[in-house]
Every structure is written in structure tokens, then in C-alpha cells.
Amino acid sequence: MLGALTLGRALGAGSVLPRVSPQEDWNEIDPIKKKDLHHSNGDEKAQSMETLPPGKVRWRDFNQEAYVGGTMVRSGQDPYARNKFNQVESDKLRMDRAVPDTRHDQCQRKQWRVDLPATSVVITFHNEARSALLRTVVSVLKKSPPHLIKEIILVDDYSNDPEDGALLGKIEKVRVLRNDRREGLMRSRVRGADAAQAKVLTFLDSHCECNEHWLEPLLERVAEDRTRVVSPIIDVINMDNFQYVGASADLKGGFDWNLVFKWDYMTPEQRRARQGNPVAPIKTPMIAGGLFVMDKFYFEELGKYDMMMDVWGGENLEISFRVWQCGGSLEIIPCSRVGHVFRKQHPYTFPGGSGTVFARNTRRAAEVWMDEYKNFYYAAVPSARNVPYGNIQSRLELRKKLSCKPFKWYLENVYPELRVPDHQDIAFGALQQGTNCLDTLGHFADGVVGVYECHNAGGNQEWALTKEKSVKHMDLCLTVVDRAPGSLIKLQGCRENDSRQVCHVGCRAGTRGAHTCVVLVDSCWPVSPHAVASLAHRGCGSGWLPLTPLPLWLLLLGGHLFWVVSSQSLRMGEFTSVPPV
């Protein structure tokens, strides 16, 4: 999902910035390097002179072995069981390990304002691997100018072992708050924000590693305009081997009508416009939600988080819509890089199931902020209509109080790249047969389509039947490329009056003598779940196909019958005419 960049230089495990050898002439040193040396020596000197409160230790003196040792994976245990990433690999790493400097060269030469405000860093966690949580805390302290870190607030969301957080409270600048019951990400973050003493809030997930000079570019943007909400480029920490890999700088946050977050590549025009200044801030329709910086008072004025959202999910949609529609802006700052462990599944449980919780949270965001466009969400995810979403009156009143813009404004001015379904489309949603759905398989123009288990989340399984009787995904239509039997159909740009993109018929069940068969009818939807068809037998007569347990699909495009012979492709069959019903 995130493309990799060529990795830059890596610093030694104990180094923060380059040193000057005794033989070097100060006047011959590069001015940028000289600036870094002033910055580094001054910060380290100030930090070493600072008196620590009783019971506190500097991060370098914290006993990593004692903290992590009691929770390490034992021989024979599954290293993925607790955290859904390889904890064995995580536990091997130093708390202050070196990671590649993945910033653009221009960022490494850039000078930042010296009068930046300090920030309170809020990190919430629930049963996080101690090694990952410790590296997050240490990377904040190691990679940030000390005067810019007012405090690190750890909010323990009722972890099984209270000492996961309590022991980290010994580290300089770390405060630990523990919930007396499970509250979830949103309410835990609000608790941390309410306790924060700095004027700027920095939210981080609990399995991150900050890169060189990650903080200054974020604080600078917020200091210039308090209505900006800014996020770093999120580099990838591999969940299996914990390799740190730089992410593409050509990405923005977005979503499909299933309201699931995704990364969008900039358009060619947007990339060309940035060639002269590749490190300029990137306006983004949405943030991933785990890592961002925001003015504390603006966070409060804007309504914090929706406190009736549970556990995790949907909160990034809600805050992104709210910021844009109520007068703020969202940016990704290329000169700020923070690594994040991306997992394939959640390590913790959701009351009622993760799908239900996500649907509830997402419905709350849609009902408050999306106006009539919420209907496209319900068309893409019909099951969401059955999930109660609670009382939203206070959030509707907040929207009115803040004089927020309509969602149509957001689509036209912030996210014009998002294709809005045609209101005249005949149907919109998934093409489903049994438990399988027609799926793009992640392919784009000239790619083939196939079937995949239905996930009810739209995305690759989101289709529209247009008034021209084409089957469309985004701006691509199913297309007859080669009329020979057995050939594939592909995704191609939709064209008017192209007979190769017209869907004529589908199927329904029927009886022909002793055979249970399907007949072609005037519909484009596939056969019912119990009426799967095979071309292996001809006992049903012309135009009729027998039923077998094989998972095959029928669809007629451009006068040609197609069927799925495997999960990987949709192929053309032998019937080229539509018999009368």
C-alpha cells in the first residue's frame, strides 16, 4: 500500500547528530552541519544540566532488559499471538536503535524556526508489547529537541498488566494515566489531551519510531496557523522483521464510499506542480488518524473527539470531515517522518465484534457530516443500516455552532478526485453470488477481474450498473476485449455507445424436464446463491444451463456470455445469442 523510497543514511545507535573531529577547521564546516552542531551540543548540554525530579531517570539510563525481559516470548510460543506482529524480532531491538534517515535531501538542509512552541505527546495503549512501547517513548525523547517536549502522557487503556505503563513513568518527562475500565482510543486520547500542559498536542500510536527532526516541521506549520492539523509521512516498520522502510512522498489520505481509509497517489498534474518544491506541505482530504499534531485550544474548540465512538475506527473520518468542513485544513508534511508498525489484524477484542464497532462509529460520522451523500455509503455497505449508532444530537449541534460547510463543499473543494456515483445509476453495490463477490483483485486499467470472498466493505467489490447498462467500478467498465470463446474480459475506461461494454442479461433459476437449470433473462445481476451454473453439461437444451455445485458466474456483455472459471478471471463462454424466455 505504501511504496518504498531509496533509504538514506543511517545514524549510529548512540548518535543524534554528526560530530566534528579535532582535526576539522570550524570555518570549513558546511553551515548546515555547523547549525546542527550548535543545536545538538546546546540541547545536550541543557539536558545534562537539568535537574531530574526524585525517582526519575534519563531515557539512556532506563533498564530496558529488566522492563522487557519479563514479557518476552518463550521458546515454542507463537511470536505473533499477543500483538499480531513478530514480538521476538521487536524484543531483540535496542530501545534507541538507529533507523534510516528517509527524508528528502532538501529537508536535511532546511533550517527551522527557533521559537517553536513545546508540545505534549499523547500516546494511548492497550496491552502493547513493552519493547514497541518503549521504543516509541525513547524515539520521541531521542529525536526531539528537549525544549520542545513538554511531557509525554501515556494513557494506559486498562491493560492487563498495570506495570506496562507504570514502569515507564520513571523516565524523564513521562506521565502515566491509567483508565479504570476499557475506554477505547477516542476517550483515552481526550483524557490525555485534557491533562496536557502544553499549547500543542501531538498524538502518536504506541508502536512508532520517530525519525530525524520529525517534530520541528510539524510544530512550525501549526505555529504559523492554529487551524492546521498536520501529520508526518508515515514510514513502514515491517511487522515480520521490523525493517524500517521509507514511504512514498506522493501519497494523500483518502477513502472510497465504503468509508475505509486508503492511500491515494497524487495525480500527474499534482506531482508536476510539486517538482520545484518536493518538500512543500501536502493538502490531504483525510489523515490516517494515528499520528498528528494540533493546537490544543483548537482541538477543544472543534469538539475534541466524538466521545460516543467506541474502541477504534471511524474517528479519523470524523475528525477529517470536521476539520475541513469547519474552517481548518489537513496537511501531510514531507520533512517529518515517523515509522509505524502496520498490522494485518487487531491484537485486541472489540465488544460486539470489530465489524459492528467500526460500522457504528462510521455511521455516526456519516450521519453527522455527510448529508445526503451518506446514502452512497449505505449503498456500498448495506449491512451498516442494521447497526445502531446512538444519539448524535450533540454532534449535530456542534456542527451548527461551528457554522460548518456542507459535505458537497468538501467533495468539490477538498476531494474532487473522489468519484461521486451517478444518481441515475440503476444500481450500486456488490455483485454477489453466495459468499463470493465480483472483485477487481486490485487491478486497474486493462486488468482482469475475478471473484473473492465478500467482505461487505465496498472497495474492490464496489460496482455500479449505469443507465447505459454498463457495469462500472470507479471510472472503469467491464469490457469485451477479444470475442473468442475463453478470452478474458478486462477493466477499461468507460466509453459512450460502446457495445463491448453493454451488459445485456443475467440469469435466473428454472426447470427443464428432469433438469434444474438457469435461463438468461433481462438483468445484469448474477444468478441466485443456489443457482450456480456450469457449461459442462448440455442436458437443459439451447440457452439453458444445468446447475452444479461449481462456483461459476454468468454475465452477458456485448452479446457474449461470460463466466468465472476460477477466482482469478472472468472468461467468455460459447453462447453468443440470447434465446427467448
C-alpha positions as CSV (number, residue, x, y, z in Angstrom):
1,M,0.0,0.0,0.0
2,L,2.9,2.4,0.7
3,G,5.6,2.5,-1.9
4,A,9.2,2.5,-0.8
5,L,11.8,5.2,-1.3
6,T,15.5,4.7,-1.5
7,L,16.7,4.7,2.0
8,G,19.0,7.5,3.2
9,R,21.9,7.5,5.6
10,A,21.7,5.6,8.9
11,L,23.0,7.1,12.1
12,G,24.8,5.1,14.7
13,A,22.8,3.7,17.6
14,G,24.1,6.2,20.1
15,S,24.5,9.3,17.8
16,V,22.0,12.1,17.4
17,L,23.8,14.4,15.1
18,P,27.3,14.3,13.4
19,R,30.3,15.3,15.5
20,V,33.3,17.4,14.5
21,S,36.7,15.7,14.7
22,P,39.5,17.6,16.4
23,Q,41.3,18.0,13.1
24,E,38.4,19.8,11.4
25,D,38.6,23.5,10.9
26,W,35.4,25.1,12.2
27,N,35.4,27.6,9.4
28,E,35.5,24.9,6.7
29,I,32.4,23.1,8.0
30,D,29.2,23.2,6.0
31,P,26.9,25.9,7.5
32,I,24.1,23.4,7.8
33,K,26.3,21.0,9.7
34,K,27.5,23.8,11.9
35,K,23.9,24.7,12.7
36,D,23.2,21.1,13.6
37,L,26.2,21.0,15.9
38,H,25.2,24.2,17.7
39,H,21.7,22.7,18.1
40,S,22.9,19.3,19.3
41,N,25.6,20.5,21.7
42,G,23.3,23.1,23.2
43,D,20.4,20.7,23.7
44,E,22.6,18.0,25.2
45,K,24.3,20.5,27.5
46,A,21.0,21.9,28.6
47,Q,19.6,18.4,29.1
48,S,22.6,17.3,31.2
49,M,22.4,20.3,33.4
50,E,18.6,19.9,34.0
51,T,17.8,18.5,37.5
52,L,15.5,15.5,37.4
53,P,12.7,15.1,39.9
54,P,13.1,12.4,42.5
55,G,12.6,8.9,41.2
56,K,13.1,9.9,37.5
57,V,15.9,8.7,35.2
58,R,17.1,9.8,31.8
59,W,16.0,7.6,29.0
60,R,19.6,6.4,28.4
61,D,19.7,5.1,32.0
62,F,16.4,3.2,31.8
63,N,16.8,-0.6,32.2
64,Q,15.4,-2.0,29.0
65,E,16.4,-5.5,29.8
66,A,14.5,-5.6,33.1
67,Y,11.5,-3.9,31.6
68,V,11.1,-6.1,28.6
69,G,12.5,-9.3,30.0
70,G,9.5,-10.5,31.9
71,T,7.2,-10.4,28.9
72,M,9.4,-11.9,26.2
73,V,8.0,-14.7,24.1
74,R,9.1,-18.1,25.4
75,S,10.5,-20.9,23.3
76,G,7.7,-22.7,21.4
77,Q,5.2,-19.8,21.8
78,D,3.8,-18.1,18.7
79,P,5.6,-14.7,18.4
80,Y,2.5,-13.2,16.7
81,A,-0.1,-14.3,19.2
82,R,-0.1,-11.3,21.6
83,N,0.4,-8.4,19.3
84,K,-0.1,-9.7,15.7
85,F,3.4,-8.7,14.9
86,N,6.6,-10.6,15.4
87,Q,7.3,-9.8,19.1
88,V,10.5,-11.9,19.1
89,E,12.0,-9.5,16.5
90,S,10.7,-6.5,18.3
91,D,12.2,-7.6,21.6
92,K,15.6,-8.1,20.1
93,L,16.0,-4.4,19.1
94,R,17.6,-1.7,21.2
95,M,15.3,0.9,22.6
96,D,17.3,3.5,20.8
97,R,18.1,1.7,17.6
98,A,19.2,3.6,14.6
99,V,16.8,3.9,11.6
100,P,17.5,5.2,8.1
101,D,17.0,8.9,7.6
102,T,14.3,8.8,4.9
103,R,13.8,12.5,4.5
104,H,14.4,14.3,1.2
105,D,17.8,15.9,0.8
106,Q,16.2,19.3,1.0
107,C,14.8,18.5,4.4
108,Q,18.2,17.7,5.7
109,R,19.4,21.1,4.7
110,K,16.4,23.0,5.9
111,Q,16.5,25.3,9.0
112,W,13.6,25.5,11.3
113,R,12.3,28.4,13.5
114,V,13.9,28.6,16.9
115,D,10.8,30.0,18.7
116,L,8.6,26.9,18.2
117,P,6.1,26.0,20.9
118,A,6.6,23.0,23.1
119,T,4.2,20.0,22.8
120,S,2.6,17.4,25.0
121,V,2.9,14.0,23.3
122,V,-0.2,11.8,24.0
123,I,0.3,8.0,23.5
124,T,-2.6,5.7,24.3
125,F,-2.1,1.9,24.5
126,H,-3.8,-1.3,25.5
127,N,-1.7,-4.4,26.1
128,E,1.1,-3.1,23.8
129,A,4.3,-5.1,23.5
130,R,6.7,-3.5,26.0
131,S,9.6,-3.3,23.6
132,A,7.5,-1.4,21.0
133,L,6.0,1.0,23.5
134,L,9.4,1.7,25.0
135,R,10.9,2.4,21.5
136,T,8.1,4.8,20.8
137,V,8.8,6.8,24.0
138,V,12.6,6.7,23.6
139,S,12.4,7.8,19.9
140,V,10.4,10.8,20.9
141,L,13.0,11.9,23.5
142,K,16.0,11.0,21.4
143,K,14.9,12.5,18.1
144,S,13.3,15.7,19.5
145,P,15.0,18.9,20.9
146,P,14.4,18.6,24.6
147,H,12.9,22.1,25.0
148,L,10.1,21.1,22.5
149,I,8.9,18.2,24.6
150,K,6.9,19.5,27.5
151,E,5.8,15.9,28.5
152,I,4.9,12.5,27.2
153,I,1.5,11.4,28.5
154,L,0.9,7.7,28.4
155,V,-2.7,6.7,28.7
156,D,-3.0,3.1,29.7
157,D,-6.4,1.9,28.4
158,Y,-6.8,-0.7,31.1
159,S,-4.1,-3.1,30.0
160,N,-4.0,-6.5,31.7
161,D,-0.7,-5.6,33.4
162,P,-0.7,-2.1,35.0
163,E,3.1,-2.1,35.1
164,D,3.4,-1.9,31.3
165,G,2.8,1.8,31.7
166,A,3.7,2.4,35.4
167,L,7.3,1.3,35.0
168,L,7.8,3.8,32.1
169,G,6.7,6.6,34.5
170,K,10.3,6.5,35.8
171,I,11.6,8.0,32.6
172,E,12.1,11.8,32.3
173,K,9.1,13.8,31.2
174,V,6.8,10.7,31.1
175,R,3.5,10.9,32.9
176,V,1.2,7.8,33.1
177,L,-2.6,7.9,33.4
178,R,-4.5,4.6,33.7
179,N,-8.1,4.1,32.9
180,D,-10.1,2.1,35.4
181,R,-12.0,0.4,32.6
182,R,-11.6,0.0,28.8
183,E,-12.4,3.3,27.2
184,G,-11.0,2.9,23.6
185,L,-8.8,5.2,21.6
186,M,-11.0,8.3,21.4
187,R,-11.9,8.7,25.0
188,S,-8.4,7.8,26.1
189,R,-6.9,10.4,23.8
190,V,-9.3,13.0,25.1
191,R,-8.3,12.2,28.7
192,G,-4.6,12.6,27.7
193,A,-5.4,15.9,25.9
194,D,-7.3,17.3,28.9
195,A,-4.3,16.6,31.1
196,A,-1.8,18.1,28.7
197,Q,0.1,21.2,29.9
198,A,1.5,22.4,26.5
199,K,-0.3,24.5,24.0
200,V,0.2,22.0,21.2
201,L,-0.9,18.3,21.2
202,T,1.0,15.5,19.4
203,F,-0.9,12.2,19.1
204,L,1.1,9.1,18.4
205,D,0.3,5.4,18.2
206,S,2.1,3.1,20.7
207,H,4.2,1.3,18.0
208,C,6.1,4.1,16.3
209,E,9.6,5.3,15.9
210,C,10.3,8.9,15.2
211,N,12.9,9.9,12.6
212,E,15.4,12.8,12.5
213,H,14.0,16.2,13.1
214,W,10.4,14.9,12.8
215,L,8.9,17.3,15.3
216,E,10.1,20.8,14.1
217,P,8.4,20.8,10.7
218,L,5.1,19.8,12.3
219,L,5.3,22.4,15.0
220,E,6.3,25.1,12.6
221,R,3.1,24.6,10.5
222,V,0.8,24.7,13.5
223,A,2.7,27.8,14.9
224,E,2.0,29.6,11.7
225,D,-1.7,28.7,11.6
226,R,-3.5,27.2,14.6
227,T,-6.2,25.8,12.3
228,R,-3.8,23.4,10.6
229,V,-3.8,19.8,11.6
230,V,-0.6,18.2,10.4
231,S,0.7,14.7,10.0
232,P,4.1,13.2,9.2
233,I,4.8,10.9,6.3
234,I,4.2,7.5,7.9
235,D,7.1,5.2,7.1
236,V,6.6,1.4,7.3
237,I,8.0,-0.7,10.1
238,N,7.7,-4.3,8.8
239,M,5.6,-6.4,11.1
240,D,7.7,-9.5,10.5
241,N,11.3,-8.4,10.7
242,F,10.9,-4.8,11.9
243,Q,12.9,-3.4,9.0
244,Y,12.3,0.4,8.7
245,V,11.3,1.4,5.1
246,G,10.7,4.9,3.8
247,A,7.2,5.5,2.4
248,S,6.4,7.4,-0.8
249,A,6.1,11.1,-0.6
250,D,3.5,11.2,-3.4
251,L,0.6,10.0,-1.3
252,K,-2.5,11.6,0.2
253,G,-5.1,10.1,2.5
254,G,-8.5,9.3,1.1
255,F,-11.4,6.8,1.1
256,D,-13.9,5.0,-1.0
257,W,-17.6,5.1,-0.4
258,N,-17.2,2.2,2.0
259,L,-15.6,4.9,4.2
260,V,-12.5,2.8,4.6
261,F,-9.2,4.8,4.7
262,K,-6.8,4.3,1.8
263,W,-3.8,6.0,0.3
264,D,-4.2,7.9,-3.0
265,Y,-1.4,8.7,-5.3
266,M,-1.3,12.3,-6.4
267,T,-2.5,13.0,-9.9
268,P,0.2,13.5,-12.5
269,E,-0.7,17.2,-12.5
270,Q,-0.2,17.4,-8.8
271,R,3.1,15.7,-9.0
272,R,4.3,18.0,-11.7
273,A,3.3,21.1,-9.7
274,R,5.5,19.9,-6.9
275,Q,8.6,19.3,-8.9
276,G,10.0,22.7,-8.0
277,N,9.4,22.2,-4.3
278,P,9.0,18.5,-3.5
279,V,9.0,19.1,0.3
280,A,6.1,21.5,0.3
281,P,3.2,20.6,2.6
282,I,0.6,18.3,1.0
283,K,-3.1,19.1,1.4
284,T,-4.8,15.8,2.2
285,P,-8.6,15.1,2.3
286,M,-8.0,12.7,5.2
287,I,-5.4,11.7,7.8
288,A,-4.7,8.1,8.8
289,G,-5.5,9.2,12.3
290,G,-2.8,7.6,14.4
291,L,-0.2,10.4,14.2
292,F,-0.9,14.1,14.0
293,V,-0.2,17.4,15.7
294,M,-2.8,20.0,16.5
295,D,-3.2,23.2,18.6
296,K,-4.7,22.2,22.0
297,F,-7.2,25.0,22.1
298,Y,-8.3,24.4,18.5
299,F,-8.7,20.7,19.4
300,E,-11.1,21.8,22.2
301,E,-13.0,24.4,20.2
302,L,-13.5,21.9,17.4
303,G,-15.1,19.4,19.7
304,K,-12.2,17.0,20.6
305,Y,-13.4,13.5,19.6
306,D,-16.9,12.0,19.4
307,M,-17.0,10.5,22.9
308,M,-19.7,8.0,21.9
309,M,-17.4,6.3,19.4
310,D,-16.0,3.0,20.8
311,V,-12.6,1.3,20.8
312,W,-11.2,2.2,17.4
313,G,-12.2,3.0,13.8
314,G,-14.0,5.9,12.1
315,E,-12.5,8.6,14.3
316,N,-10.1,9.7,11.5
317,L,-13.0,10.1,9.2
318,E,-14.9,12.1,11.7
319,I,-12.1,14.5,12.6
320,S,-11.0,14.9,9.0
321,F,-14.5,15.9,7.8
322,R,-14.9,18.1,10.9
323,V,-11.6,20.0,10.4
324,W,-12.2,20.7,6.7
325,Q,-15.9,21.5,6.9
326,C,-15.5,23.7,9.9
327,G,-12.7,26.0,8.6
328,G,-9.5,24.1,9.2
329,S,-7.1,22.2,7.0
330,L,-5.2,18.9,7.0
331,E,-1.7,18.6,5.8
332,I,1.0,15.9,5.4
333,I,4.5,17.3,6.0
334,P,7.1,15.6,3.8
335,C,10.0,16.7,6.0
336,S,8.5,14.9,9.0
337,R,8.9,11.1,9.1
338,V,7.7,8.7,11.7
339,G,7.7,4.9,11.3
340,H,4.7,2.8,12.2
341,V,4.1,-0.9,12.5
342,F,1.3,-1.8,10.2
343,R,-0.5,-5.0,11.2
344,K,-3.0,-7.1,9.2
345,Q,-5.4,-7.5,12.2
346,H,-6.1,-6.1,15.6
347,P,-4.5,-7.8,18.6
348,Y,-7.3,-6.8,20.9
349,T,-11.0,-7.6,21.1
350,F,-14.0,-5.4,20.2
351,P,-17.2,-5.6,22.2
352,G,-19.7,-7.0,19.7
353,G,-17.1,-7.6,17.1
354,S,-14.7,-5.3,15.2
355,G,-17.1,-5.0,12.2
356,T,-20.0,-3.9,14.3
357,V,-17.9,-1.3,16.2
358,F,-16.4,0.1,13.0
359,A,-19.9,0.3,11.4
360,R,-21.3,2.1,14.4
361,N,-18.5,4.6,14.5
362,T,-18.6,5.1,10.8
363,R,-22.4,5.6,10.8
364,R,-22.0,8.3,13.4
365,A,-19.5,10.2,11.2
366,A,-21.7,9.7,8.1
367,E,-24.9,10.8,9.8
368,V,-23.4,14.0,11.2
369,W,-21.2,15.2,8.4
370,M,-22.1,13.6,5.0
371,D,-25.6,15.0,4.4
372,E,-27.4,13.2,1.6
373,Y,-24.1,11.7,0.4
374,K,-24.3,9.2,3.3
375,N,-26.6,7.2,1.0
376,F,-23.7,6.2,-1.1
377,Y,-22.1,4.7,2.0
378,Y,-25.2,2.7,2.7
379,A,-25.4,1.5,-0.9
380,A,-21.7,0.4,-0.7
381,V,-22.1,-1.2,2.8
382,P,-25.8,-2.2,3.1
383,S,-25.2,-4.2,6.3
384,A,-24.3,-0.9,8.1
385,R,-28.0,0.1,8.1
386,N,-28.7,-2.5,10.6
387,V,-26.1,-1.3,13.2
388,P,-27.5,1.2,15.8
389,Y,-25.4,4.3,16.1
390,G,-26.8,6.0,19.2
391,N,-27.7,9.6,19.8
392,I,-25.9,12.2,17.6
393,Q,-27.8,15.3,18.7
394,S,-24.8,16.9,20.5
395,R,-22.6,16.4,17.4
396,L,-25.2,17.9,15.1
397,E,-25.4,20.9,17.5
398,L,-21.6,21.2,17.4
399,R,-21.8,21.4,13.6
400,K,-24.4,24.1,13.7
401,K,-22.5,26.1,16.3
402,L,-19.3,26.0,14.3
403,S,-21.1,27.0,11.1
404,C,-19.6,24.1,9.2
405,K,-19.8,23.8,5.4
406,P,-21.9,21.1,3.7
407,F,-20.4,17.8,2.5
408,K,-20.9,18.8,-1.1
409,W,-18.4,21.7,-0.5
410,Y,-15.9,19.1,0.9
411,L,-16.3,16.9,-2.2
412,E,-15.9,19.8,-4.6
413,N,-13.1,21.7,-2.9
414,V,-11.1,19.2,-0.9
415,Y,-11.6,15.8,-2.5
416,P,-12.6,16.3,-6.2
417,E,-10.7,13.2,-7.1
418,L,-13.4,11.0,-5.4
419,R,-15.8,9.8,-8.0
420,V,-19.4,10.5,-6.9
421,P,-21.7,7.8,-8.2
422,D,-24.3,9.0,-10.7
423,H,-27.6,9.5,-9.1
424,Q,-29.1,8.0,-12.3
425,D,-27.2,4.7,-11.9
426,I,-29.6,1.8,-11.9
427,A,-27.9,0.0,-9.0
428,F,-24.9,0.5,-6.8
429,G,-23.1,-2.0,-4.6
430,A,-21.7,-5.5,-4.7
431,L,-22.3,-8.2,-7.4
432,Q,-22.7,-11.2,-5.1
433,Q,-23.4,-14.9,-5.6
434,G,-23.4,-16.9,-2.4
435,T,-20.4,-15.9,-0.4
436,N,-18.4,-14.7,-3.4
437,C,-18.4,-11.3,-5.0
438,L,-17.1,-9.9,-8.3
439,D,-13.8,-8.3,-7.4
440,T,-11.2,-6.2,-9.3
441,L,-8.5,-8.1,-7.4
442,G,-6.7,-4.8,-7.0
443,H,-6.2,-4.4,-10.8
444,F,-6.6,-1.2,-12.7
445,A,-7.0,-0.2,-16.4
446,D,-6.5,-3.3,-18.7
447,G,-6.5,-5.6,-15.6
448,V,-8.7,-8.7,-15.3
449,V,-11.4,-9.2,-12.8
450,G,-12.4,-12.3,-10.8
451,V,-14.2,-13.3,-7.6
452,Y,-13.2,-13.1,-4.0
453,E,-15.0,-13.8,-0.7
454,C,-17.4,-11.0,0.0
455,H,-16.2,-8.6,2.7
456,N,-19.1,-6.1,2.6
457,A,-16.7,-3.2,2.7
458,G,-17.0,-2.0,-0.9
459,G,-13.6,-1.1,-2.3
460,N,-12.6,-3.7,-5.0
461,Q,-16.1,-5.2,-4.8
462,E,-18.0,-1.9,-5.4
463,W,-19.8,-1.8,-8.7
464,A,-22.5,0.3,-10.4
465,L,-24.9,-0.6,-13.1
466,T,-25.2,2.5,-15.2
467,K,-28.2,3.8,-17.1
468,E,-26.3,2.8,-20.3
469,K,-26.3,-0.8,-18.9
470,S,-22.5,-0.9,-18.3
471,V,-21.0,-2.5,-15.2
472,K,-18.7,0.1,-13.7
473,H,-16.0,0.3,-11.0
474,M,-14.8,3.8,-10.3
475,D,-14.2,5.1,-13.9
476,L,-13.6,1.7,-15.4
477,C,-16.1,-0.6,-17.1
478,L,-16.1,-4.3,-17.8
479,T,-15.1,-4.6,-21.4
480,V,-15.1,-7.4,-24.1
481,V,-11.6,-7.2,-25.5
482,D,-11.4,-10.4,-27.5
483,R,-14.6,-12.1,-28.8
484,A,-13.1,-15.5,-29.0
485,P,-14.5,-18.1,-26.5
486,G,-12.4,-18.5,-23.4
487,S,-11.0,-15.0,-23.6
488,L,-10.8,-12.6,-20.6
489,I,-12.8,-9.5,-20.0
490,K,-10.9,-6.5,-18.6
491,L,-11.4,-3.2,-16.9
492,Q,-11.1,-0.3,-19.4
493,G,-12.1,3.3,-19.3
494,C,-15.9,3.8,-19.8
495,R,-17.0,4.9,-23.2
496,E,-20.3,6.0,-24.5
497,N,-22.1,3.8,-27.1
498,D,-19.5,1.1,-26.9
499,S,-21.3,-2.2,-27.4
500,R,-18.4,-4.1,-25.9
501,Q,-19.2,-2.5,-22.5
502,V,-23.0,-3.1,-22.5
503,C,-24.4,-5.7,-20.1
504,H,-27.4,-7.4,-21.7
505,V,-28.5,-10.3,-19.5
506,G,-28.0,-12.3,-16.3
507,C,-29.7,-15.5,-15.1
508,R,-32.4,-17.0,-13.0
509,A,-33.3,-20.5,-11.9
510,G,-35.8,-22.7,-13.8
511,T,-36.8,-26.3,-14.6
512,R,-36.4,-28.0,-18.0
513,G,-37.8,-31.5,-17.8
514,A,-35.7,-33.5,-15.3
515,H,-33.0,-30.9,-15.1
516,T,-32.8,-27.8,-12.8
517,C,-31.4,-25.1,-14.9
518,V,-30.9,-21.4,-15.3
519,V,-32.2,-19.2,-18.1
520,L,-30.9,-15.9,-19.4
521,V,-33.1,-13.0,-18.6
522,D,-33.1,-9.2,-18.9
523,S,-31.0,-8.5,-15.9
524,C,-27.3,-7.9,-15.2
525,W,-27.1,-9.3,-11.8
526,P,-25.7,-12.8,-11.3
527,V,-27.6,-16.0,-10.6
528,S,-29.1,-16.5,-7.1
529,P,-26.9,-18.1,-4.4
530,H,-28.4,-21.6,-5.0
531,A,-28.4,-21.4,-8.8
532,V,-24.8,-21.8,-9.8
533,A,-24.3,-22.9,-13.4
534,S,-21.9,-25.0,-15.3
535,L,-21.3,-25.3,-19.1
536,A,-20.0,-28.9,-18.6
537,H,-23.4,-30.5,-19.5
538,R,-25.9,-29.7,-22.2
539,G,-29.0,-31.6,-20.9
540,C,-31.0,-28.4,-20.5
541,G,-31.3,-27.5,-24.2
542,S,-30.4,-24.4,-26.1
543,G,-29.9,-21.3,-23.9
544,W,-30.4,-23.3,-20.7
545,L,-27.6,-24.3,-18.4
546,P,-27.6,-27.1,-15.7
547,L,-26.9,-26.4,-12.1
548,T,-23.9,-28.0,-10.4
549,P,-22.1,-27.2,-7.2
550,L,-19.3,-25.5,-9.1
551,P,-18.8,-21.8,-8.1
552,L,-19.4,-20.3,-11.6
553,W,-20.8,-17.0,-12.6
554,L,-22.8,-15.9,-15.6
555,L,-22.9,-12.4,-17.1
556,L,-23.6,-11.3,-20.7
557,L,-21.6,-8.4,-22.1
558,G,-21.7,-7.2,-25.6
559,G,-23.9,-10.1,-26.6
560,H,-21.4,-12.6,-25.3
561,L,-21.8,-14.9,-22.2
562,F,-19.0,-14.8,-19.6
563,W,-18.4,-17.0,-16.6
564,V,-15.8,-17.3,-13.9
565,V,-13.8,-20.5,-14.3
566,S,-11.5,-19.6,-11.3
567,S,-11.2,-17.0,-8.7
568,Q,-8.7,-15.2,-10.9
569,S,-10.5,-14.4,-14.1
570,L,-13.8,-13.9,-15.9
571,R,-13.8,-15.6,-19.3
572,M,-16.1,-15.7,-22.3
573,G,-18.3,-18.7,-23.0
574,E,-19.7,-20.3,-26.1
575,F,-23.2,-18.9,-26.1
576,T,-23.3,-15.7,-28.3
577,S,-27.0,-15.2,-28.7
578,V,-29.8,-14.6,-26.2
579,P,-32.7,-17.1,-26.6
580,P,-36.3,-16.0,-25.9
581,V,-37.5,-16.7,-22.4
